[in-house]
Amino acid sequence: MKKFLCLMLSLVLALSMTFALSGCGSGEEKEEAAAAESEFDKSIDTEFTKKVMQTISEFGDDPATGNRSAGSPAEQAAGEYIKGVMEEIGLSNITVDDTTVDGWTFGGANITYTNAKGKEKTIDLGGYATDLSVENQQVPLLYLGKGTAADYEGVDVSGKLVLIDINQDEEWWINYPAKQAQVKGALGVIAMSEMVTENEDRVGCQDICGPADAPAFAISQKDSKALQKAIKASDAGEITVTFNADTTITKDATSHNIWGEIPGKTDEVLYMIGHYDGYYHSIYDNASGIATTLGIAKALIDSGYEPEKTIRIVAHGSEEFGKSGNEYDWATGAYEQIMTAHPEWAENAFAVVNIDGDYPIVGEKGYGISTSHEILDFVKKSGKDVTKDSGYDWRYNSPAGTGTEDFQWTAVGIPSIVATHGEECIYYDGMYHSNMDSYEGGELDEDALLINHKVFGKIVQDLDAAAVRPMSFTDRFAALEESINTKQVKDEELMSLIADAKEAAGNLETKMAEVEKSGDAEAIAQMNDDLYVLFKAVQDDFLRIDYNLEVVFPTEQYQNNIAALNGTIKALEDGDVATAVDEHLWAVDWAWYDMYFDEETCQYFMDQLWEKRAGTWGDGRVEYRHCDVGDVTRSLCEKYEEESPDVTEEIAALKELKAQQKEYLAAMVEKEKAALAELITMMESYSK
């Protein structure tokens, strides 16, 4: 039970909240609210934020590329600096929590070669979180296109470096070609990452999501082309390069989460979080985010704001990487903070605001906020007060995904609000996770930086003013209803329960409004306790991810597989292998990878996902092993260009797999029905 609030104070807060979200209220209340926001706005110091951004971005383990990665010296130095900033701006109870992670220190990598004109040249490489230490080693280098299994046919790559191209947006992650190279005996891969950019100097990479002993490095398009030209000019189809690499994975390394507070009057807590580790110098991802979070905290303190709820600022390490050989290798610092260091935080947490995505770059016009379903309407109303006349396009959507560190916080029962991006994004197209993440790569838009302070500062203040958690479970159940494919799921009881859940949620929202309006401190505290229990139960029952790590409802993955299998079977029965493969089969779980990589490579990643989930944010979020169409996929790919191939065996195998998926789907439907019945009972109880 929360501590009792002062009855009169709660009444004032309830009236203030009504004005903030509905536009109602007396003239005096409007003036007070406007004055409070004005004092905050006037206290925003973007020069402070810019200084913090710049300083964090200067910490790096590799003089050539930067990098401040999990447990590395640069990450530790950046954390110490942030702790000092928290002290400087006046946060209270500043604490450093140690977390145990897989550390990564990238000390740099380069190759020296003789170009097509006979001149010696050295190329600095970017790094992936893998393990390799070599010094001035003479290594053969050859180019193998996309690095798929087909590219290795008839080629001996034992002990060699393999130059490849990857498109991580539209094709596959680096982990597959890196593992494929290891399976074939290569020393490692050097990958040119294709992005929607004309900048040939861009060197970009991603989290590895794979084994440490399959080394991978990054190279620019310009340098890759030069190497390919030299390789083409050679008689042997390869060249010898002098290779240096200093990239180290350390088990049981220590990373740091640093936090401080603006104390409130109750034991409820609002969280503002962000991460300070980064690839390359990463002034935008996420030096700008954590600096903006600190800037908002500074403005609140400088304006004299006295919050009702404690506002706790948390700077996470190990967001970009923290688990080696793991499909869920990012957001480790945040996971450890809420699961190991402070699991008790969840119960009193009102909401979490994560600034990791609104990149203030000149030319960027689209920004956004993603939220939990239940808090989307609140955030729209709060944020639009600032964004509607900002000159930028803002979008609001739910749910938040797995790509940011708030995911596990949501899973334990804390509604999330996270900065995201617009429909089109200059940053993601050309700067994300690359050496272009700098002021040189993208000029700072100071107006956008200011707007970020205002919009997220406003959301925090509106959350603080809300007595009852501003949640709408109706939206969750409406999204569940929309997710059901009635061609695959024909269950009237399920649809009836969803309708009942929406009605019960509506009644609960009416009760929540009554409690908010009453100002009854005991009733408010009890309602917030109930809403925490309800929201946590909803996450336990309905928060799942598919094999592409997208947030889904429990039934979605299996109904989608059945639809794809139906399309595949029909096309094969019509004698159209190409349509079966290109338009349907690829959409079944991880079948796409079976089309391009060999069985050993694919099996490694299937086992990795399933067997290494414990201690990560993916634990418990996938119900069954993938629909294994690997053998069928490889067989159909071999018959792809045959005229009238016999696919009888493939059709039979696919029908068996479909029957299995239907069993899984039926089990998920039963689980959803049982969960809905329990949630309806809870909501009806809380509505009395």
Secondary structure, 3 states (H helix, E strand, C coil): CCCCCCHHHHHHHHHHHHHHHHCCCCHHHHHHHHHHHHHHHHHCCHHHHHHHHHHHHCCCCECCCECECCCCHHHHHHHHHHHHHHHHHCCEEEEEEEEEEEEEEEEEEEEEEECCCCCEEEEEEEECCCCEEEEEEEEEEEECCCCCHHHHCCCCCCCCEEEEEECCCCCCCCHHHHHHHHHCCCCEEEEEECCCCCCCCCCECCCCCCCCCCCEEEECHHHHHHHHHHHHHCCCCCEEEEEEEEEEEEEEEEEEEEEEEECCCCCCEEEEEEECCECCCCHHHHHHHHHHHHHHHHHHHHCCCCCCCEEEEEEECCCCCCCCCCCCCCCHHHHHHHHHHCCCHHHHEEEEEECCCCCCECCCCEEEEEECHHHHHHHHHHHHHHHCCCCCEEEEECCCCCCCCCHHHHHCCCCEEEEEECCCCHHHHHCCCECCCCCCCCCECHHHHHHHHHHHHHHHHHHHHCCCCCCCHHHHHHHHHHHCCCCCCCCHHHHHHHHHHHHHHHHHHHHHHHHHHHCCHHHHHHHHHHHHHHHHHHHHHHCEECCCCCEECCCHHHHHHHHHHHHHHHHHHCCCHHHHHHHHHHHCCCHHHHCCCCHHHHHHHHHHHHHCCCCCCCCCCCCCCCCCCHHHHHHHHHCCCCCCCCCHHHHHHHHHHHHHHHHHHHHHHHHHHHHHHHHHHHHHHHCC
